[in-house]
Amino acid sequence: MVALLAVAALMVGGLTGCSPERKGITGLTVDDAGRPLAAVAWCASRPPDVVVLFRAQESASPTPSVPVTLAPAYPGRDFDVPRTATSPATVPLDGFTPESVVAPGASFTMFAVADDNSFTTHSVTFRLGELADLVPGTVLFTDIIDSGEVQQSVSVEEFARRGESEC
């Protein structure tokens, strides 16, 4: 419900020429047991309300002769950010595990947003296989370098610094 409201608010904002201000970044990390966690670092005066996780659109095959089989869509989910959270924070992605997704090469996008649409965070896009490469204390995020998106893995401290620099 919150995701639908957030999407509707984003669409209305886009139609009126306004969009939420970006005041942070979103990343992916794991806990000591290897369970996935959303990592969020922000520079707003309060934490975002939810982390939104959904299946990213798969691009079409560049060669039409190669059949493309898409796995069933992952139903997007919202994960509440604790009201008392301080930046950077982690949010358990309860119910989201590699076993819950049929396609091992599936790509996902995740971002955080305030319920009132006052701000959002830069999203991270990742594939399930990248979970295996994460270690506790590091965060995978999507950086913009030379107008292109690049996946980077940094320490939690560096991730927090980058989130603070969004303001």
N, C-alpha and C positions, 0 to 999 in steps of 0.2 A: 504494500500500500504506500509506504513512504517512498519507495523507488519510483512508483508511478507518479506520485505527487512531485518528486524531484525532477523527473523527466518532463512532466507537464510544465513545471515552472521554468525549466531550461528552454523549452520550446517557446513559451510566451515571452521570455526574456529575449530570445533570438529574434522573434517577430517584431519586438519593439526596439531592437538595436542595443539592448542592454544584456549583459551576461554577468554571471557571478564573477566576482574578483577572485583570482587565484592567490591563495595565501598559504600554500604549503605543498608538500609532495607526499605521494603514497608509494610504498614499497612492499616487498615480500620478504619475510624471514621465516625462520623455524625455531622452535623451542628445543630444549635438550633432548626431547624424545623424537624430534624430527617432524613434529606436527606443524603445518603451515599457520603463519600468523600474518595479518596485515600490519604493516608498520606505517605510522602516520606522523609527520613532523609538520608543524604549522607555526605561523607567526601572527595569527589572529588573536584577539583578546580572550577567546574561549575555544574549546575543542570543537571539531565538527561533530555532527550528531550521529551520522552513520557512515559506514564503509559499504560501498556498493560493488558487488562482484558479479560479472556476467561473462558469458561466452563471447569472445570477439568474433567478428565476421571473418570467415575464411576467404582469402582471395581466390579467384578462379585460377585454374591451371593455365600456365602460359602456353601449353601445347594442347589444343583441343582433342587430340587423339588419345590423350591419357585420361582414363575415366577418373572422376573425382567422386569419392564417397564420403559424405559428411555424416558424422555420428549424430545421434539425437541431441537436440539443443539442451544445454544445461540451463535449468530455470534460474535466472538471476536471483541473487539473495542480498539482503541487507543485514549488516552486522552492527549492532549498537556500539558506539564509542562511549565509555563511561563518562558521565558528566564531570567527574572529579579528575579526569585524565589530565596529565601535563605532557607537554611536547618534549621529546618524542614519546609516542605510546604504541603499544602493540594491542591488537584485537584478535582474539582467537577466531579462526574461521571454522567454527564447529559445524560438522557435517560435510565439509568440503575436504575430501581426500582423493588421492589418485584413484582409489577403488570406486569412488562415487561417480566417476566420469568414464564413459565407455571408450572414447578415443584418446589414446596415449599422446598423440600429437596436438591435442586440442589447445587452442590459444585462448587466454582469458585476459580481461581488462578489469582493473580495480581502481577506484578513486573514493575520496571522502567528500562529504558535502554537509553543509548546515541545513537544517530543516527549513529555515526561512529563505534559503537560496542566497544568503548574503555572501558566501564564499564557498569555494571548492578547492580541491588540491589537484596537482598535476597527476595524471594517471600513470599506472604501471601496466604494461602488457607482458605476459609471460606464458610459457608453455609448461606443461606438467613435468617434462624432463628436467627443467631447470630447478625444480624443488630438490632433486637428488644432489645437486651441486652446492646447495646452501649449507652453511654451518652456522650454529648459534653465534650471535654477535656480529653477523654481517647482514646487510640488507641489499636486495636486488631492486633497482629502480630504473626507470626509463629517463635518460638524460637527453637533452636536445643539444647536438653538436653540429655546427655548420648546417643548420636547418633540417637535420635528419635525426631520427630517433636512434639511440644507442643504449643497449642494456649495460649497466654497470653494477658492480658489487662493491660496497664500501662498508666501513665500520659503522656502528650505530652512532658514534660521535660525529662522524663526517656526515651521515644522513641527517642528523639533527641540525648541523650547521647549514646544510643546503636548504632545509625546510625554513629556517630562520631567514635565509637570504631571499626568500620569495616575496618579502614585503619591501 
